[in-house]
């Protein structure tokens, strides 16, 4: 009887450990996707809009902050509100000439300013 209980206990512990490792891997891949997405957005933005190095760093920081805030939000409405707030800050950092350049790339503009649940 003790052997059966010990076997069940070890099986449960091992399954919980493997489950925790899988969850950790999933969280890491989500972080990597976010970082890759931010890098791609900044690269595309700097190709589309004339920016100096300081503005590029500021936008990188802003997009990282937005990703952290959206990932920390609990509801879909809260995520949308956070995304919209950071989008206004991002667009507010551009002058008229830069805004015109960004509007010439509507796909990038939508990616930077429109919330989608896949992000």
C-alpha positions as CSV (number, residue, x, y, z in Angstrom):
1,X,0.0,0.0,0.0
2,X,2.8,2.4,0.9
3,X,4.4,1.7,-2.5
4,X,1.2,2.5,-4.4
5,X,0.8,5.8,-2.5
6,X,4.5,6.7,-3.0
7,X,4.2,5.9,-6.7
8,X,1.1,8.1,-7.1
9,X,2.8,10.9,-5.1
10,X,5.9,10.8,-7.4
11,X,3.8,10.7,-10.5
12,X,1.8,13.7,-9.4
13,X,5.0,15.7,-8.5
14,X,6.6,14.8,-11.8
15,X,3.5,15.9,-13.8
16,X,3.3,19.2,-11.9
17,X,7.0,19.8,-12.5
18,X,6.7,19.2,-16.3
19,X,3.5,21.4,-16.4
20,X,5.4,24.2,-14.7
21,X,8.2,23.9,-17.2
22,X,5.8,24.1,-20.2
23,X,4.2,27.2,-18.7
24,X,7.6,28.8,-18.3
25,X,8.5,28.0,-22.0
26,X,5.1,29.5,-23.1
27,X,5.8,32.7,-21.2
28,X,9.3,33.0,-22.6
29,X,8.1,32.6,-26.2
30,X,5.4,35.3,-25.6
31,X,8.1,37.6,-24.4
32,X,10.3,36.8,-27.4
33,X,7.4,37.5,-29.7
34,X,6.7,40.8,-28.1
35,X,10.4,41.8,-28.3
36,X,10.5,40.7,-32.0
37,X,7.3,42.6,-32.7
38,X,8.7,45.8,-31.1
39,X,12.0,45.5,-33.0
40,X,10.1,45.0,-36.3
41,X,7.9,48.0,-35.6
42,X,10.8,50.2,-34.7
43,X,12.7,49.1,-37.8
44,X,9.7,49.7,-40.1
45,X,9.0,53.0,-38.4
46,X,12.6,54.3,-38.8
47,X,12.5,53.3,-42.5
48,X,9.2,55.1,-43.1
49,X,9.7,58.2,-40.9
50,X,12.7,60.4,-40.7
51,X,13.8,60.2,-37.0
52,X,17.0,60.9,-35.0
53,X,18.5,58.3,-32.7
54,X,17.0,59.9,-29.6
55,X,13.5,59.6,-31.0
56,X,14.1,56.0,-32.0
57,X,15.2,55.2,-28.4
58,X,12.1,57.0,-27.0
59,X,9.7,55.1,-29.3
60,X,11.4,51.8,-28.4
61,X,11.0,52.6,-24.7
62,X,7.4,53.6,-25.3
63,X,6.5,50.4,-27.2
64,X,8.2,48.3,-24.5
65,X,6.1,50.1,-21.8
66,X,3.0,49.6,-23.9
67,X,3.7,45.8,-24.2
68,X,4.2,45.5,-20.5
69,X,1.1,47.4,-19.7
70,X,-1.1,45.5,-22.2
71,X,0.3,42.1,-21.0
72,X,-0.5,43.1,-17.4
73,X,-4.1,44.1,-18.1
74,X,-6.8,41.7,-17.1
75,X,-9.7,42.5,-19.4
76,X,-9.9,43.1,-23.1
77,X,-11.4,46.5,-22.6
78,X,-8.5,47.5,-20.3
79,X,-6.0,46.3,-22.9
80,X,-7.8,48.4,-25.6
81,X,-7.7,51.5,-23.4
82,X,-4.0,51.1,-22.6
83,X,-3.2,50.5,-26.2
84,X,-5.1,53.6,-27.3
85,X,-3.4,55.7,-24.6
86,X,0.1,54.7,-25.7
87,X,-0.9,55.1,-29.3
88,X,-1.8,58.7,-28.7
89,X,1.6,59.2,-26.9
90,X,3.4,57.7,-29.9
91,X,1.6,59.8,-32.4
92,X,2.1,62.9,-30.2
93,X,5.8,62.4,-30.5
94,X,5.7,63.0,-34.3
95,X,5.8,66.4,-36.0
96,X,3.6,67.2,-39.0
97,X,6.1,66.1,-41.5
98,X,6.8,62.8,-39.8
99,X,3.0,62.2,-39.4
100,X,2.6,62.7,-43.1
101,X,5.3,60.1,-43.8
102,X,3.7,57.6,-41.4
103,X,0.3,58.0,-43.1
104,X,1.9,57.0,-46.4
105,X,2.3,53.5,-44.8
106,X,-1.2,52.7,-43.6
107,X,-0.3,49.1,-42.7
108,X,2.4,50.3,-40.3
109,X,0.1,53.1,-38.9
110,X,-2.7,50.5,-38.2
111,X,-0.2,48.1,-36.6
112,X,1.1,50.8,-34.3
113,X,-2.2,52.3,-33.4
114,X,-5.0,49.7,-33.7
115,X,-5.3,47.1,-30.9
116,X,-5.8,43.5,-32.0
117,X,-6.2,40.6,-29.6
118,X,-3.4,38.7,-31.3
119,X,-0.8,41.1,-29.9
